Amino acid sequence: MAEVKGPSDFTPEFQKAFYDLYSRLRTERFEPALTILKQTLEALLNAKFSASPRLRLRVEQGRVKSPNRLLLKAQLPKYRAEINTPDDIFAKIHDIVGTRITRNTTNDAYSVLREIKTAGGAYIFLAARTTTSRRIFDLLFAFHSPTMPTIAAPVTNGAGGNYF
């Protein structure tokens, strides 16, 4: 079992139970969900955009949030009061599995968002970010569950660029 980097207000027993649960869920749920999320976004982009605009859109590999990052996030005031068991972490934190769509223009970004909102699905739209030095615009997505067909409003956390 890895130790959480930084101070932790979770007991060692809680942490062990969390790491055991995370290990099982990563294999059973999160890695398959990442594959599904990426394939679904690719299929949607292929179906909705012609060849030229589609060349400007790329679905990135994505990631499953590490267990240490989840434990650290779970300790934030926004979540901590609602987390009493390791299961609560997975119920309250929704960006465990995520990817991004990289594209060249803000018009592309709004077109992609419009198509995803129209299609529905179990995506949570986390943020849109521009990185002006690279002239790349990122759309960040997380996969929650099939019972939550929403795209949340953009979240701005002030990291890594200007949000629109």
Helices and strands as residue ranges (DSSP letters): H 12-25, I 26-30, H 31-48, H 51-55, E 58-59, E 63-64, H 67-74, H 77-80, H 86-92, E 97-103, H 106-119, E 123-131, E 136-143, E 162-163
